[in-house]
Amino acid sequence: MFVGTTEAANLLGVTAQRVRLLLKQGRIQGAKKIARAWIIPLFKGMPRVAKGKRGPKPNWRPRQHCADNTVHINRQSIGYNQKHGATEKPVVSVKRGSRSLGRGREAEIHGPCRVVYRPDRPHDCGATVWIETLAEVTLYDFDSVPVTVGAPWEPG
């Protein structure tokens, strides 16, 4: 996967100007300039930055993608609905970070997404499987009323 300077700065927790300086110094491995844009490869989700000659040691580490819309399936709600023969508890929720953005019975993802399974490092809510997407997600509740959760970079 490749990213630009702004996305690399976000991942590293520095400014885009600092990333451009690292690129100018040739310290980001595998980066290539195409016309006026930089293409930076990711290794295990992070740009690979070579050590500098002076200054403090870098403390860059992979971050959770908390800006993504995360779609969760709540198995406790599924169990409750099966046990009580009901469907009133919504089982699908969309979160951004730890904030819940909506709940429903169906979710439609309008763009690319990925399914993540991390039993060794569960999500902060305890889930070991979830869906991450940068795209817009539409939730449908029991009355089939759509609730649209916007993309992380769009307001609302």
C-alpha positions as CSV (number, residue, x, y, z in Angstrom):
1,M,0.0,0.0,0.0
2,F,1.2,3.5,-0.8
3,V,0.3,6.9,0.8
4,G,1.1,10.5,0.2
5,T,2.9,13.0,2.4
6,T,-0.2,14.1,4.4
7,E,-1.2,10.5,5.1
8,A,2.4,9.6,6.1
9,A,2.5,12.6,8.4
10,N,-0.8,11.5,10.1
11,L,0.6,7.9,10.6
12,L,3.9,9.1,12.0
13,G,2.3,11.8,14.2
14,V,4.4,14.6,12.6
15,T,3.7,17.5,10.3
16,A,3.6,17.1,6.5
17,Q,6.5,19.6,6.4
18,R,8.6,17.2,8.5
19,V,7.8,14.3,6.2
20,R,8.9,16.4,3.2
21,L,12.1,17.2,5.0
22,L,12.7,13.5,5.7
23,L,12.0,12.8,2.0
24,K,14.4,15.5,0.9
25,Q,17.1,13.9,3.2
26,G,16.3,10.5,1.6
27,R,15.4,9.0,5.0
28,I,12.0,7.4,4.1
29,Q,12.9,4.1,2.5
30,G,11.3,3.2,-0.9
31,A,9.7,6.6,-1.4
32,K,9.5,7.8,-5.0
33,K,8.6,11.1,-6.5
34,I,6.2,11.0,-9.5
35,A,5.8,14.4,-11.1
36,R,5.1,16.7,-8.1
37,A,3.8,14.0,-5.7
38,W,5.5,11.6,-3.4
39,I,4.5,7.9,-3.3
40,I,5.5,6.4,0.1
41,P,5.3,2.6,0.7
42,L,4.0,1.3,4.0
43,F,5.6,-1.6,5.8
44,K,3.3,-3.1,8.5
45,G,1.1,-0.1,8.2
46,M,3.9,2.5,8.7
47,P,6.5,4.3,6.5
48,R,10.0,3.1,7.2
49,V,12.2,5.9,8.3
50,A,16.0,5.6,8.6
51,K,17.8,6.8,11.7
52,G,19.2,10.3,11.7
53,K,22.7,11.3,12.7
54,R,21.8,13.6,15.5
55,G,18.9,14.4,17.8
56,P,16.5,12.3,19.9
57,K,15.5,8.8,18.9
58,P,12.2,8.5,17.0
59,N,9.3,7.1,18.9
60,W,7.0,6.4,15.9
61,R,4.8,3.4,16.4
62,P,1.8,2.0,14.6
63,R,-1.4,3.7,15.6
64,Q,-4.9,2.4,15.7
65,H,-6.8,3.6,12.7
66,C,-9.3,5.5,14.9
67,A,-10.3,7.8,12.1
68,D,-11.9,4.9,10.2
69,N,-15.5,4.0,10.4
70,T,-15.5,0.6,12.3
71,V,-18.5,-1.7,11.8
72,H,-19.1,-4.0,14.7
73,I,-21.5,-7.0,15.1
74,N,-22.6,-7.3,18.7
75,R,-22.9,-11.0,19.5
76,Q,-24.4,-10.3,23.0
77,S,-27.3,-8.6,21.2
78,I,-27.6,-11.6,18.8
79,G,-27.7,-14.0,21.8
80,Y,-30.4,-11.8,23.6
81,N,-32.5,-11.7,20.4
82,Q,-32.3,-15.5,20.0
83,K,-33.0,-16.3,23.7
84,H,-36.1,-14.0,23.8
85,G,-37.4,-14.7,20.3
86,A,-37.2,-11.0,19.5
87,T,-35.4,-8.8,17.1
88,E,-35.7,-5.4,18.9
89,K,-32.0,-5.1,19.9
90,P,-29.9,-3.7,17.1
91,V,-26.8,-5.9,16.4
92,V,-24.8,-3.7,14.0
93,S,-23.1,-0.6,15.2
94,V,-20.7,1.9,13.5
95,K,-18.0,3.6,15.6
96,R,-15.3,6.1,15.0
97,G,-12.6,5.6,17.7
98,S,-14.6,4.9,20.9
99,R,-17.6,7.0,19.9
100,S,-20.7,5.2,18.6
101,L,-22.2,6.8,15.5
102,G,-25.2,4.7,14.9
103,R,-26.9,1.3,15.4
104,G,-29.2,-0.8,13.3
105,R,-29.9,-4.2,11.8
106,E,-28.2,-3.8,8.4
107,A,-25.2,-1.9,7.2
108,E,-24.3,-0.9,3.7
109,I,-20.7,0.1,3.1
110,H,-20.3,2.5,0.1
111,G,-16.7,1.8,-0.8
112,P,-13.7,-0.4,-0.1
113,C,-13.4,-2.0,3.3
114,R,-11.4,-4.7,5.1
115,V,-12.3,-7.3,7.7
116,V,-9.8,-7.3,10.6
117,Y,-9.2,-10.3,13.0
118,R,-6.9,-9.6,15.9
119,P,-7.4,-12.0,18.8
120,D,-4.1,-10.9,20.3
121,R,-4.9,-7.2,20.2
122,P,-8.7,-6.7,20.5
123,H,-10.5,-3.5,19.8
124,D,-11.0,-1.2,22.8
125,C,-14.6,-2.5,23.1
126,G,-13.4,-6.1,23.3
127,A,-14.2,-7.2,19.7
128,T,-11.7,-9.4,18.0
129,V,-13.3,-9.2,14.5
130,W,-14.5,-5.9,12.9
131,I,-14.8,-4.2,9.6
132,E,-12.8,-1.0,8.9
133,T,-13.6,1.4,6.1
134,L,-12.9,5.0,5.1
135,A,-16.1,5.1,3.1
136,E,-19.6,6.2,4.0
137,V,-21.8,3.6,5.8
138,T,-25.6,3.5,5.7
139,L,-27.4,1.8,8.6
140,Y,-31.0,0.6,8.5
141,D,-32.9,0.3,11.7
142,F,-36.1,-1.8,12.3
143,D,-38.3,0.7,10.5
144,S,-36.0,0.6,7.4
145,V,-35.2,4.2,8.0
146,P,-31.6,4.8,6.7
147,V,-29.0,6.5,8.9
148,T,-25.9,7.6,7.0
149,V,-22.6,7.8,8.7
150,G,-20.3,10.0,6.7
151,A,-16.7,9.3,5.8
152,P,-14.2,10.4,8.5
153,W,-12.9,13.3,6.5
154,E,-16.4,14.7,5.9
155,P,-18.2,16.8,8.5
156,G,-21.1,15.0,10.2
